């Protein structure tokens, strides 16, 4: 994954009400909280001073409970909502500076969006639904149908192009929605709780399908969810929101191992550490360990820094020695059975 920044959001605010600018001024000058803003200005703070960056090819999950502001925030990326204040850059484009025609073109060419409710046109075939963004772009019929058919093949619905939406299951309809978003080959995908309306088994299958497609297409993706398990499975990084504010951003491992506050700690308490925590987060520095404990066993097993806690437990069961962590530069750390047990117990205590 590239470290090149594709999306940069700086100090974005969204206040709903008749006097948003006045409310924002009062927040900044008087330190009003959400309840005070509601009481004094009859205004609701949807997004509060959010800044973040998303890298090329990254799946960036924004999550939080209902009312946290996550879906409100994502609608600012393509200006479906106008921010009260702040700056939004996508691929270097100042989204706030776009006129009406420029914004329409930007949405059609740069941004693909997948909604929770599928939003398919019932009077159009699956193929026609997928081809819609290309039709809006005035691509010739033969070309757009060919491109739409190719995308349907990628999402494994090639045989369903002539069907109508009502003839497909919910999971298949959502794959059509994803194919439609991909048809215009956008630089950025916005996915607003796309799988939350589906049954658990179908939801997990679509998560797997999305992970597969992401490895193939490498699209920069903003993925909104209220489900931490889903965010952990899908996201390269996760941002947790509360009351319109960004509370913590990091990898699943960083958030689980080092929650920013009690709210985040409670939020991640139910997540199993077995697949989230890796060797580099558990190990002790090797030089310090040898200095304190002496030489390591000659037959001590070695693992890479990204080996999961689950694998470390299995290795510890089979070996009575320390586990050595090694990267391309040599041995870098040591993991004892006590280190593993402590990590597991801390996770159990949290839950």
JODADA-V714813 format. One record per residue. N is the residue number from 1. SS is DSSP state (helix for helix, strand for strand, loop for the rest). BURIAL is # if it has 9 or more other ideal C-beta (glycine too) atoms within 8 Angstrom, else .. D_LAST is the distance of its C-alpha to the last C-alpha in whole Angstrom. Layout:
N_SS_BURIAL_D_LAST ; N_SS_BURIAL_D_LAST
This chain:
1_loop_._32 ; 2_loop_._35 ; 3_loop_._34 ; 4_loop_._37 ; 5_strand_#_35 ; 6_strand_#_36 ; 7_strand_#_35 ; 8_strand_#_35 ; 9_strand_#_33 ; 10_strand_#_35 ; 11_strand_#_34 ; 12_strand_#_34 ; 13_strand_#_34 ; 14_strand_#_34 ; 15_strand_#_35 ; 16_strand_._37 ; 17_loop_#_39 ; 18_loop_._43 ; 19_loop_._43 ; 20_helix_#_40 ; 21_helix_._42 ; 22_helix_._43 ; 23_helix_#_39 ; 24_helix_#_38 ; 25_helix_._41 ; 26_helix_#_40 ; 27_helix_#_36 ; 28_helix_._37 ; 29_helix_._40 ; 30_helix_._39 ; 31_loop_._35 ; 32_loop_#_34 ; 33_loop_._31 ; 34_helix_#_30 ; 35_helix_._31 ; 36_helix_._34 ; 37_helix_#_35 ; 38_helix_#_35 ; 39_helix_._37 ; 40_helix_#_40 ; 41_helix_#_40 ; 42_loop_._39 ; 43_loop_#_37 ; 44_strand_#_33 ; 45_strand_#_31 ; 46_strand_#_30 ; 47_strand_#_30 ; 48_strand_#_30 ; 49_strand_._31 ; 50_strand_#_29 ; 51_strand_._30 ; 52_strand_#_29 ; 53_strand_._31 ; 54_strand_#_30 ; 55_strand_#_32 ; 56_loop_#_34 ; 57_loop_._33 ; 58_loop_#_29 ; 59_strand_#_27 ; 60_strand_#_25 ; 61_strand_#_22 ; 62_strand_#_22 ; 63_strand_#_19 ; 64_loop_#_18 ; 65_loop_._18 ; 66_loop_._21 ; 67_loop_._24 ; 68_loop_#_22 ; 69_loop_#_26 ; 70_helix_#_25 ; 71_helix_#_27 ; 72_helix_#_30 ; 73_helix_#_29 ; 74_helix_#_30 ; 75_loop_#_33 ; 76_loop_#_35 ; 77_loop_#_35 ; 78_loop_#_38 ; 79_loop_#_39 ; 80_loop_._38 ; 81_loop_._37 ; 82_loop_._39 ; 83_loop_#_37 ; 84_loop_#_39 ; 85_strand_._39 ; 86_strand_#_38 ; 87_strand_#_39 ; 88_strand_#_38 ; 89_strand_#_39 ; 90_strand_#_39 ; 91_loop_._40 ; 92_loop_._42 ; 93_strand_#_43 ; 94_strand_._43 ; 95_helix_#_42 ; 96_helix_._43 ; 97_helix_._47 ; 98_loop_#_47 ; 99_loop_._50 ; 100_helix_._49 ; 101_helix_._51 ; 102_helix_._49 ; 103_helix_#_46 ; 104_helix_._47 ; 105_helix_._48 ; 106_helix_#_44 ; 107_helix_#_42 ; 108_helix_#_44 ; 109_helix_#_44 ; 110_helix_#_41 ; 111_strand_#_38 ; 112_strand_#_37 ; 113_strand_#_35 ; 114_strand_#_33 ; 115_loop_#_32 ; 116_loop_._30 ; 117_loop_._33 ; 118_loop_#_35 ; 119_loop_._38 ; 120_loop_#_40 ; 121_loop_._44 ; 122_loop_._45 ; 123_loop_._48 ; 124_loop_#_48 ; 125_strand_#_47 ; 126_helix_#_44 ; 127_helix_#_46 ; 128_helix_#_48 ; 129_helix_#_44 ; 130_helix_#_43 ; 131_helix_#_47 ; 132_helix_#_46 ; 133_helix_#_45 ; 134_helix_#_48 ; 135_helix_#_51 ; 136_helix_._50 ; 137_loop_#_50 ; 138_loop_._54 ; 139_loop_._53 ; 140_loop_._56 ; 141_helix_._55 ; 142_helix_._56 ; 143_helix_#_53 ; 144_helix_#_51 ; 145_helix_#_51 ; 146_helix_._51 ; 147_helix_#_48 ; 148_helix_#_46 ; 149_helix_#_47 ; 150_helix_._45 ; 151_helix_#_42 ; 152_helix_#_42 ; 153_helix_#_42 ; 154_helix_#_39 ; 155_loop_#_37 ; 156_loop_._39 ; 157_loop_#_40 ; 158_helix_._44 ; 159_helix_._45 ; 160_helix_#_44 ; 161_loop_#_46 ; 162_loop_._49 ; 163_loop_#_46 ; 164_strand_#_45 ; 165_helix_#_42 ; 166_helix_._42 ; 167_helix_._43 ; 168_loop_#_39 ; 169_loop_._36 ; 170_helix_#_33 ; 171_helix_#_32 ; 172_helix_#_35 ; 173_helix_#_36 ; 174_helix_#_33 ; 175_helix_#_34 ; 176_helix_#_38 ; 177_helix_#_36 ; 178_helix_#_35 ; 179_helix_#_38 ; 180_helix_#_40 ; 181_helix_#_38 ; 182_helix_#_39 ; 183_helix_#_42 ; 184_loop_#_44 ; 185_loop_._42 ; 186_loop_#_40 ; 187_loop_#_39 ; 188_strand_#_36 ; 189_strand_#_33 ; 190_strand_#_32 ; 191_strand_#_29 ; 192_strand_#_28 ; 193_loop_#_25 ; 194_loop_#_28 ; 195_loop_#_26 ; 196_loop_#_24 ; 197_loop_._26 ; 198_loop_#_26 ; 199_loop_._25 ; 200_helix_._22 ; 201_helix_._24 ; 202_helix_#_27 ; 203_helix_#_24 ; 204_helix_._23 ; 205_helix_#_26 ; 206_helix_#_27 ; 207_helix_#_25 ; 208_helix_._26 ; 209_helix_#_29 ; 210_helix_#_29 ; 211_helix_#_27 ; 212_helix_._31 ; 213_helix_#_33 ; 214_helix_#_31 ; 215_helix_._32 ; 216_helix_._36 ; 217_helix_._36 ; 218_loop_._34 ; 219_loop_#_34 ; 220_strand_#_33 ; 221_strand_#_30 ; 222_strand_#_28 ; 223_strand_#_25 ; 224_strand_#_24 ; 225_strand_#_21 ; 226_loop_#_18 ; 227_loop_._16 ; 228_helix_#_14 ; 229_helix_._14 ; 230_helix_#_18 ; 231_helix_#_18 ; 232_helix_#_16 ; 233_helix_._19 ; 234_helix_#_22 ; 235_loop_#_22 ; 236_loop_._23 ; 237_strand_#_22 ; 238_strand_#_20 ; 239_strand_#_21 ; 240_strand_#_18 ; 241_strand_#_21 ; 242_strand_#_20 ; 243_loop_#_23 ; 244_loop_#_26 ; 245_strand_#_25 ; 246_strand_#_23 ; 247_strand_#_20 ; 248_strand_#_19 ; 249_strand_._21 ; 250_strand_#_20 ; 251_loop_._19 ; 252_helix_#_16 ; 253_helix_#_16 ; 254_helix_._17 ; 255_helix_#_15 ; 256_helix_#_11 ; 257_helix_._13 ; 258_loop_._15 ; 259_loop_#_14 ; 260_loop_._17 ; 261_loop_._16 ; 262_helix_._13 ; 263_helix_._13 ; 264_helix_#_13 ; 265_helix_#_10 ; 266_helix_._8 ; 267_helix_#_10 ; 268_loop_#_8 ; 269_loop_._5 ; 270_loop_._5 ; 271_loop_#_8 ; 272_loop_._9 ; 273_loop_#_11 ; 274_loop_#_13 ; 275_loop_._16 ; 276_loop_#_15 ; 277_loop_#_15 ; 278_strand_#_19 ; 279_helix_#_21 ; 280_helix_#_23 ; 281_helix_._19 ; 282_helix_#_19 ; 283_loop_#_23 ; 284_strand_#_25 ; 285_strand_#_28 ; 286_helix_#_31 ; 287_helix_._34 ; 288_helix_._32 ; 289_helix_#_31 ; 290_helix_#_34 ; 291_helix_._36 ; 292_helix_._33 ; 293_helix_._33 ; 294_loop_._36 ; 295_loop_._37 ; 296_loop_#_34 ; 297_loop_._35 ; 298_loop_._38 ; 299_loop_._36 ; 300_loop_#_32 ; 301_loop_#_31 ; 302_strand_._30 ; 303_strand_#_28 ; 304_loop_._28 ; 305_loop_#_26 ; 306_loop_._24 ; 307_loop_#_23 ; 308_strand_#_19 ; 309_helix_#_17 ; 310_helix_._17 ; 311_helix_#_21 ; 312_helix_#_21 ; 313_helix_#_19 ; 314_helix_._22 ; 315_helix_#_25 ; 316_helix_#_23 ; 317_helix_._24 ; 318_helix_._27 ; 319_loop_#_28 ; 320_loop_._29 ; 321_loop_#_29 ; 322_loop_#_28 ; 323_strand_#_27 ; 324_strand_#_29 ; 325_strand_#_28 ; 326_strand_#_31 ; 327_strand_._32 ; 328_loop_._36 ; 329_loop_._37 ; 330_strand_._36 ; 331_strand_._33 ; 332_strand_#_31 ; 333_strand_#_28 ; 334_strand_#_27 ; 335_strand_#_24 ; 336_loop_#_23 ; 337_helix_._21 ; 338_helix_._20 ; 339_helix_#_19 ; 340_helix_#_17 ; 341_helix_._15 ; 342_helix_._14 ; 343_helix_#_13 ; 344_helix_#_11 ; 345_helix_._10 ; 346_helix_._9 ; 347_helix_#_7 ; 348_helix_._5 ; 349_helix_._5 ; 350_helix_._4 ; 351_loop_._0
